[in-house]
Amino acid sequence: MAHNVAVSTSRLKVGFIGAGGVTVQHLPALKRLGRTSLVGVVSRSLERARAVTSEWGGTPYTSTDRMLDEQRPDVAFICLPPYVTGRACELLVDRRLPFLTEKPLSADAVTSDDIARAVRRRRLVTAVGYNWRGLDFLPAIRAAFAERPPGLLVARWLGDTPGAPWWRRVEQSGGQVVEQATHQFDLARLLLGEAEVISAQSARHERPEYPDADVDDVSVALLRFERGAIGSFAST
């Protein structure tokens, strides 16, 4: 039986909370899609918000509430450091506004769990920016795994220390696993199912060039996945 489905040709009004580097990565992609109009950008610095809106359109704000009240966007993007992401998520959930937020949901597990429960209660359409899930070769990998399930997964995140000062503080970033290697754990769960942590260890070493850093700079973890594979994760 055929059904007629009405498809809206109007553009979604989008508001951005945050005006940093990730925001200006999203905006070109949204422009290429041609389905949205930027109506507002929020930043603690009005100058930074203006720098974005002068190029991409919309109105700059320093208040999220004011942007939401005045522009009434259809959807919002949250592009903030982890230690302030949670509050923005809670605000949008309260307003029943669909949103995409950059990962992680928060620098701490308690706040993340609270947000997840609130989203489920409101049955709200949301997404978290785990962009590796959009890799174009994943369908081929999943098909190969279905035919021949893997027994071992090896993951490594070996990189430089990011320049953002909040990244180096545990209470602001959650640490490297929460803020960076989370992409690997997320992709592993997508491909192999949920897992339990068998063992894990992390450590911090003194680094004179970063005297304010308190994040652990090396970590290892051993996981067992529900589909039978075991996984080894190392980060630094």
Secondary structure, 3 states (H helix, E strand, C coil): CCCCCCCCCCCEEEEEECCCCCHHHHHHHHHHHCCEEEEEEECCCHHHHHHHHHHHCCEEECCHHHHHHHHCCCEEEECCCHHHHHHHHHHHHHCCCCEEECCCCCCCHHHHHHHHHHHHHHCCCEEECCHHHHCCCHHHHHHHHHHCCCCEEEEEECCCCCCCHHHHCHHHHCCHHHHHHHHHHHHHHHHHCCEEEEEEEEECCCCCCCCCCCCCCEEEEEEEECCCCEEEEEEC
